[in-house]
Amino acid sequence: GDATFRNAYTRSDWGYGLAESWSGFAYSKISNDSTPGFGNQYGCVAGNGAQASTNFGLFCTISGAQVIEYSSAKVLDSLSVCNGTYPYFSMKNGDSFSKKFGGEDGSDPDFFLLTIHGLLNESITGTIEFYLADFRSENAANDYLISEWTSIDLSTLGEVNGLQFSLTSSDNGDWGMNTPAYFCIDNLAGIDFESLTFTSGEFWNGADAA
């Protein structure tokens, strides 16, 4: 439709071989819902897209927020979100970079929070907060990690021509958030991730997008 999903991709040679990084939005059809670690950064823990579709969107941010832009203002209905496989198992079990949510005895008040701002000509129209993981309750039975596609109502944001997404976590270090900064997105106001087209910009070495 008239939505723009931006993606920044970088290749750098630090003398130890090529290093690649990206941020923004991508789309994926990786169905691996069980392998932990960075090597499975494109997987969704639900195993597929929303409503058992093949493709889904993926959000990643190295730092700061990312924005989906629309060419005209509109009231958006909803979107579906889920945890990626990489952050899900990082929070569930811990790894060499991130802690196990809840700590060893389950009492740590950890959280992984998605914040969505509605934008109209760069002014904020409203804010939605959705916890992709929440261990803040004094009752451990209420702790959870999102592992299924969940719909979020966007109509409360009113008329918008942009959606701004950011992630925050209780697990932070000297270099920022330790929790892998990913989440999966689908069914955004009728956008079909099965048939997206995209345009590419300039790449570090002039290679094409493939």
Phi and psi in degrees as a GROMACS rama.xvg file:
@    title "Ramachandran Plot"
@    xaxis  label "Phi"
@    yaxis  label "Psi"
@TYPE xy
-104.178  23.162  ASP-2
-95.4088  140.928  ALA-3
-115.285  123.46  THR-4
-109.106  115.393  PHE-5
-92.497  149.755  ARG-6
-141.723  128.397  ASN-7
-111.169  124.083  ALA-8
-124.115  134.078  TYR-9
-132.703  135.797  THR-10
-119.088  131.268  ARG-11
-134.747  143.572  SER-12
-111.927  107.096  ASP-13
-96.6551  13.6347  TRP-14
93.7001  -6.16846  GLY-15
-116.263  17.579  TYR-16
105.473  170.798  GLY-17
-72.4096  136.925  LEU-18
-116.953  135.65  ALA-19
-118.779  141.686  GLU-20
-147.507  158.506  SER-21
-151.96  161.657  TRP-22
-152.615  161.763  SER-23
107.361  -133.672  GLY-24
-122.731  143.917  PHE-25
-140.6  173.169  ALA-26
-127.422  152.035  TYR-27
-141.257  155.978  SER-28
-131.91  28.1819  LYS-29
-76.24  121.635  ILE-30
-98.3091  3.7996  SER-31
-68.5872  109.494  ASN-32
-108.76  13.3331  ASP-33
-134.212  -14.7275  SER-34
-91.2502  118.019  THR-35
-77.3628  165.24  PRO-36
103.271  165.879  GLY-37
-60.8833  -29.9302  PHE-38
-61.6556  -16.4619  GLY-39
-112.671  38.2436  ASN-40
-68.3225  -17.8313  GLN-41
-97.32  3.50806  TYR-42
-85.3839  155.057  GLY-43
-111.888  134.456  CYS-44
-68.2381  -17.6974  VAL-45
-76.1889  -13.7678  ALA-46
90.0989  -6.23029  GLY-47
-169.533  -174.494  ASN-48
-79.9714  177.578  GLY-49
-61.5443  145.092  ALA-50
57.007  35.1848  GLN-51
63.0124  23.9108  ALA-52
-71.8225  165.704  SER-53
-81.9579  -46.6483  THR-54
-101.826  155.621  ASN-55
-152.148  165.17  PHE-56
-89.1647  157.888  GLY-57
-136.669  133.208  LEU-58
-110.493  136.37  PHE-59
-142.824  137.24  CYS-60
-135.28  130.571  THR-61
-76.937  -41.9941  ILE-62
-160.359  148.145  SER-63
80.2494  -170.787  GLY-64
-100.894  163.796  ALA-65
-128.481  148.631  GLN-66
-124.706  134.227  VAL-67
-93.8587  127.361  ILE-68
-109.065  144.783  GLU-69
-117.503  145.455  TYR-70
-75.7704  -16.6966  SER-71
-143.654  153.642  SER-72
-73.4122  146.669  ALA-73
-163.489  163.04  LYS-74
-95.7739  120.92  VAL-75
-92.1405  143.754  LEU-76
-81.0131  -61.2466  ASP-77
-165.625  172.666  SER-78
-148.532  160.596  LEU-79
-111.496  140.688  SER-80
-132.255  157.617  VAL-81
-156.503  159.967  CYS-82
-74.4457  144.519  ASN-83
-73.0487  157.578  GLY-84
-61.1556  -41.5061  THR-85
-60.3612  -56.6399  TYR-86
-66.4344  -33.214  PRO-87
-58.1607  -52.3516  TYR-88
-74.786  -26.0428  PHE-89
-62.6956  -43.5114  SER-90
-73.5861  -36.8721  MET-91
-69.4925  -43.3187  LYS-92
-114.162  -16.0562  ASN-93
78.1895  161.176  GLY-94
-154.066  -166.152  ASP-95
-70.1481  -14.3313  SER-96
-110.751  -27.8724  PHE-97
-128.306  153.123  SER-98
-84.2555  159.217  LYS-99
-73.185  124.988  LYS-100
-65.526  137.241  PHE-101
90.5667  -14.8912  GLY-102
73.6755  -177.452  GLY-103
-65.9141  -32.8408  GLU-104
-101.17  3.37011  ASP-105
80.7119  6.90115  GLY-106
-97.8941  -9.25235  SER-107
-69.2602  132.263  ASP-108
-82.0748  63.3234  PRO-109
-80.9188  158.004  ASP-110
-157.015  157.029  PHE-111
-134.409  110.769  PHE-112
-115.597  127.894  LEU-113
-96.9653  125.452  LEU-114
-114.449  129.658  THR-115
-118.434  123.109  ILE-116
-106.567  131.364  HIS-117
-80.3704  137.787  GLY-118
-123.069  136.966  LEU-119
-131.597  107.953  LEU-120
53.55  42.4459  ASN-121
74.3037  0.645908  GLU-122
-93.5959  140.265  SER-123
-77.7149  124.444  ILE-124
-92.8469  -21.5952  THR-125
175.644  169.801  GLY-126
-136.258  137.156  THR-127
-122.854  132.571  ILE-128
-114.272  132.367  GLU-129
-135.98  124.652  PHE-130
-87.8744  112.996  TYR-131
-74.3974  -19.8073  LEU-132
-153.601  140.356  ALA-133
-147.418  111.799  ASP-134
-119.111  26.4837  PHE-135
-84.1848  -15.0457  ARG-136
-68.2037  145.688  SER-137
-69.9565  -19.1239  GLU-138
-98.4515  109.829  ASN-139
-60.5435  -21.6074  ALA-140
-65.1737  -18.1289  ALA-141
-91.2621  -5.66433  ASN-142
-67.9936  144.897  ASP-143
-154.221  155.058  TYR-144
-122.624  126.197  LEU-145
-67.3059  124.763  ILE-146
-127.663  2.27147  SER-147
-129.443  155.373  GLU-148
-62.7826  130.725  TRP-149
-128.76  131.568  THR-150
-84.8354  138.778  SER-151
-117.88  128.8  ILE-152
-74.8519  121.037  ASP-153
-100.194  -7.52146  LEU-154
-63.7309  -23.1375  SER-155
-68.2735  -15.0359  THR-156
-77.7597  -13.0257  LEU-157
74.709  -157.753  GLY-158
-75.8167  128.012  GLU-159
-137.431  157.486  VAL-160
-125.285  19.4804  ASN-161
-165.878  151.317  GLY-162
-126.177  125.164  LEU-163
-106.934  128.86  GLN-164
-116.301  137.215  PHE-165
-145.558  156.115  SER-166
-124.374  138.459  LEU-167
-133.415  155.057  THR-168
-142.463  156.935  SER-169
-77.4185  -14.8045  SER-170
-100.005  102.86  ASP-171
-133.677  155.776  ASN-172
-136.116  -164.21  GLY-173
-63.0274  -26.1192  ASP-174
-105.063  14.7907  TRP-175
109.532  -151.768  GLY-176
-70.6107  131.943  MET-177
-85.0054  -32.081  ASN-178
-63.215  131.618  THR-179
-55.9881  126.094  PRO-180
-88.8835  69.3206  ALA-181
-130.642  150.702  TYR-182
-152.343  161.833  PHE-183
-103.27  147.376  CYS-184
-137.343  143.244  ILE-185
-157.407  168.677  ASP-186
50.5217  46.2224  ASN-187
-84.9332  97.4977  LEU-188
48.1956  46.5112  ALA-189
87.32  0.657572  GLY-190
-72.4655  128.58  ILE-191
-98.7542  105.797  ASP-192
-73.6264  -5.30919  PHE-193
-74.2905  -21.9491  GLU-194
-136.909  38.8427  SER-195
-71.8884  148.734  LEU-196
-114.979  157.41  THR-197
-146.729  157.84  PHE-198
-118.411  148.269  THR-199
-114.6  150.477  SER-200
-98.5071  -156.829  GLY-201
-80.2564  141.923  GLU-202
-109.937  159.851  PHE-203
-52.9449  -42.128  TRP-204
-111.337  10.652  ASN-205
79.8933  4.39474  GLY-206
-71.4237  157.403  ALA-207
-80.1427  176.528  ASP-208
-65.6954  -24.2815  ALA-209
